[in-house]
């Protein structure tokens, strides 16, 4: 190829450092979390939320699906452990009639997710892998990542621990720090002495690491999850 032909071809090429800005994000309902994530969940990529039980990962999943659906986008949820709670999701703002919910056997989880993403048109596909996720070889993660890239879909994985490795563009780790307790304000004064404290919120720290599609960095902040699904910033961000 001649030098003149190479020069003409270069006008149509996109530099690698500009690919990230073209991807875009699926914003969450909270500016604090969007700021932490760099704008939201990355489109055309695998995004992970992982942490132990009662750390807030399900609250983030439901609220992210709700935000996408309320904007008029198309979203789906693949549920591995039949853990989807419609009442809790509805409290979080999920319009249930607009959500595609697939309850899959563990052995069919990733195949179901791949088929949904491959269909196209989905802005956000949640993949709830629970506490005991099925195993997927590296080739399977690469295939799911490539399908997400091709369709421009943000795939949001939730599990107890990180799974996708280098195939994940962003990983949000949650660690429970404290639990807030309160009382049911609906009870009358005569019943006050018999009231039991209820869980009203969970305080977790969040740590984001960016890898494949961005600079390798770690950003931490503290989050407060109010019942049923309200998220506020409880501390200033710190970078490491």
NUZATOR-571642 format. One record per residue (C-alpha): residue number from 1; residue in one letter; x, y, z. Coordinates in pm, whole numbers, plus 50000, padded with zeros to 5 digits. Example, Ala and Ser with C-alpha at 12.3 -4.5 7.8 and 13.67 -1.06 7.14 Angstrom:
# NUZATOR-571642
[1 a [51230 49550 50780]]
[2 s [51367 49894 50714]]
END
This chain:
# NUZATOR-571642
[1 x [50000 50000 50000]]
[2 x [50142 50338 49900]]
[3 x [50202 50625 50141]]
[4 x [49924 50826 49976]]
[5 x [49678 50539 50025]]
[6 x [49779 50504 50391]]
[7 x [49725 50874 50445]]
[8 x [49376 50856 50294]]
[9 x [49292 50550 50507]]
[10 x [49407 50720 50828]]
[11 x [49130 50979 50788]]
[12 x [48872 50706 50852]]
[13 x [49046 50544 51150]]
[14 x [48950 50614 51511]]
[15 x [49239 50632 51759]]
[16 x [49220 50377 52040]]
[17 x [49209 50645 52313]]
[18 x [48885 50781 52162]]
[19 x [48695 50453 52166]]
[20 x [48599 50490 52533]]
[21 x [48429 50825 52478]]
[22 x [48217 50673 52200]]
[23 x [48084 50395 52420]]
[24 x [47857 50598 52643]]
[25 x [47701 50493 52971]]
[26 x [47374 50380 53124]]
[27 x [47325 50622 53416]]
[28 x [47195 50510 53755]]
[29 x [46937 50717 53951]]
[30 x [47205 50871 54174]]
[31 x [47460 51136 54072]]
[32 x [47700 51017 54342]]
[33 x [47716 50666 54202]]
[34 x [47732 50793 53843]]
[35 x [48029 51007 53941]]
[36 x [48194 50706 54101]]
[37 x [48136 50495 53790]]
[38 x [48248 50765 53548]]
[39 x [47899 50827 53414]]
[40 x [47723 50497 53480]]
[41 x [47745 50142 53348]]
[42 x [47945 50121 53028]]
[43 x [47753 50042 52711]]
[44 x [47894 49764 52498]]
[45 x [48075 49609 52793]]
[46 x [48051 49378 53093]]
[47 x [48003 49555 53427]]
[48 x [48023 49379 53763]]
[49 x [47878 49445 54109]]
[50 x [48001 49203 54370]]
[51 x [47989 49175 54746]]
[52 x [47849 48963 55030]]
[53 x [47482 48937 55119]]
[54 x [47319 49257 55247]]
[55 x [47589 49474 55093]]
[56 x [47356 49648 54845]]
[57 x [47425 49467 54518]]
[58 x [47059 49373 54457]]
[59 x [46944 49728 54539]]
[60 x [47184 49864 54278]]
[61 x [47069 49607 54020]]
[62 x [46699 49682 54068]]
[63 x [46748 50058 54072]]
[64 x [46961 50047 53756]]
[65 x [46695 49844 53574]]
[66 x [46426 50085 53699]]
[67 x [46618 50390 53576]]
[68 x [46667 50241 53229]]
[69 x [46305 50132 53190]]
[70 x [46165 50462 53317]]
[71 x [46367 50641 53048]]
[72 x [46196 50426 52786]]
[73 x [46492 50194 52724]]
[74 x [46459 49817 52688]]
[75 x [46601 49608 52972]]
[76 x [46606 49245 53081]]
[77 x [46700 49041 53386]]
[78 x [46835 48685 53384]]
[79 x [46786 48527 53726]]
[80 x [46992 48222 53822]]
[81 x [46873 48133 54173]]
[82 x [46504 48230 54133]]
[83 x [46582 48514 54371]]
[84 x [46393 48787 54184]]
[85 x [46151 48962 54421]]
[86 x [45881 49143 54216]]
[87 x [45752 49339 54517]]
[88 x [46095 49467 54608]]
[89 x [46170 49547 54244]]
[90 x [45843 49739 54215]]
[91 x [45929 49934 54531]]
[92 x [46258 50023 54365]]
[93 x [46066 50169 54070]]
[94 x [46085 49881 53821]]
[95 x [45780 49884 53588]]
[96 x [45727 49508 53592]]
[97 x [45520 49497 53274]]
[98 x [45813 49641 53079]]
[99 x [46083 49412 53221]]
[100 x [46183 49092 53044]]
[101 x [46250 48847 53327]]
[102 x [46411 48511 53249]]
[103 x [46445 48252 53525]]
[104 x [46712 48015 53396]]
[105 x [46868 47697 53525]]
[106 x [47233 47750 53632]]
[107 x [47358 47550 53335]]
[108 x [47158 47770 53094]]
[109 x [47222 48109 53256]]
[110 x [47495 48236 53027]]
[111 x [47334 48091 52715]]
[112 x [47013 48278 52801]]
[113 x [47203 48602 52857]]
[114 x [47393 48561 52530]]
[115 x [47071 48499 52335]]
[116 x [46902 48807 52483]]
[117 x [47197 49037 52416]]
[118 x [47240 48894 52065]]
[119 x [46877 48979 51985]]
[120 x [46972 49348 51994]]
[121 x [46781 49650 52113]]
[122 x [46854 49604 52484]]
[123 x [47026 49891 52659]]
[124 x [47076 49705 52988]]
[125 x [47074 49333 53064]]
[126 x [47111 49231 53427]]
[127 x [47260 48893 53511]]
[128 x [47196 48801 53876]]
[129 x [47434 48515 53957]]
[130 x [47365 48509 54331]]
[131 x [47590 48360 54596]]
[132 x [47673 48037 54413]]
[133 x [47726 48129 54049]]
[134 x [47777 47865 53781]]
[135 x [48122 47846 53630]]
[136 x [48196 47978 53284]]
[137 x [48524 47920 53101]]
[138 x [48723 48216 52980]]
[139 x [48605 48155 52623]]
[140 x [48244 48197 52742]]
[141 x [48319 48533 52903]]
[142 x [48496 48647 52588]]
[143 x [48195 48545 52378]]
[144 x [47951 48731 52606]]
[145 x [48175 49037 52607]]
[146 x [48202 49037 52228]]
[147 x [47824 49009 52187]]
[148 x [47775 49303 52427]]
[149 x [48026 49508 52230]]
[150 x [47859 49426 51899]]
[151 x [47509 49518 52019]]
[152 x [47615 49814 52233]]
[153 x [47447 49664 52542]]
[154 x [47552 49722 52900]]
[155 x [47559 49383 53075]]
[156 x [47542 49415 53454]]
[157 x [47662 49109 53649]]
[158 x [47588 49072 54021]]
[159 x [47747 48802 54233]]
[160 x [47919 48740 54563]]
[161 x [48265 48775 54408]]
[162 x [48410 48898 54075]]
[163 x [48384 48649 53791]]
[164 x [48456 48800 53451]]
[165 x [48820 48885 53515]]
[166 x [48983 49085 53237]]
[167 x [48665 49060 53029]]
[168 x [48499 49305 53268]]
[169 x [48530 49674 53184]]
[170 x [48431 49786 53532]]
[171 x [48404 49615 53869]]
[172 x [48217 49764 54167]]
[173 x [48300 49598 54499]]
[174 x [48064 49649 54794]]
[175 x [48154 49588 55158]]
[176 x [47898 49618 55434]]
[177 x [48016 49846 55713]]
[178 x [47716 49902 55941]]
[179 x [47340 49851 55974]]
[180 x [47090 50121 56076]]
[181 x [46793 50031 56293]]
[182 x [46466 50216 56357]]
[183 x [46104 50164 56458]]
[184 x [45776 50137 56274]]
[185 x [45618 50482 56298]]
[186 x [45273 50334 56228]]
[187 x [45235 50170 56570]]
[188 x [45042 50356 56840]]
[189 x [45189 50472 57168]]
[190 x [45034 50185 57366]]
[191 x [45231 49936 57161]]
[192 x [45556 50130 57185]]
[193 x [45701 49914 57463]]
[194 x [45652 49603 57250]]
[195 x [45809 49742 56936]]
[196 x [46112 49569 56791]]
[197 x [46375 49760 56598]]
[198 x [46369 49716 56221]]
[199 x [46650 49743 55970]]
[200 x [46612 50083 55805]]
[201 x [46937 50105 55613]]
[202 x [47272 49951 55528]]
[203 x [47603 50134 55513]]
[204 x [47851 49997 55264]]
[205 x [48179 50108 55117]]
[206 x [48215 50092 54740]]
[207 x [48533 50047 54542]]
[208 x [48549 50077 54163]]
[209 x [48830 49937 53954]]
[210 x [48851 50007 53583]]
[211 x [49047 49786 53355]]
[212 x [49007 49690 52993]]
[213 x [48836 50004 52856]]
[214 x [48990 50265 53081]]
[215 x [49282 50351 53308]]
[216 x [49358 50104 53584]]
[217 x [49250 50288 53898]]
[218 x [49066 50239 54223]]
[219 x [48813 50484 54363]]
[220 x [48640 50439 54697]]
[221 x [48341 50599 54866]]
[222 x [48083 50518 55133]]
[223 x [47719 50455 55045]]
[224 x [47401 50447 55250]]
[225 x [47117 50221 55133]]
[226 x [46782 50320 55282]]
[227 x [46494 50077 55275]]
[228 x [46346 49987 55040]]
[229 x [46587 50136 54786]]
[230 x [46731 50479 54844]]
[231 x [47097 50553 54800]]
[232 x [47280 50854 54938]]
[233 x [47640 50953 54972]]
[234 x [47755 50909 55330]]
[235 x [48114 51016 55292]]
[236 x [48349 51196 55062]]
[237 x [48518 51004 54785]]
[238 x [48874 50890 54837]]
[239 x [49109 50775 54565]]
[240 x [49374 50510 54592]]
END
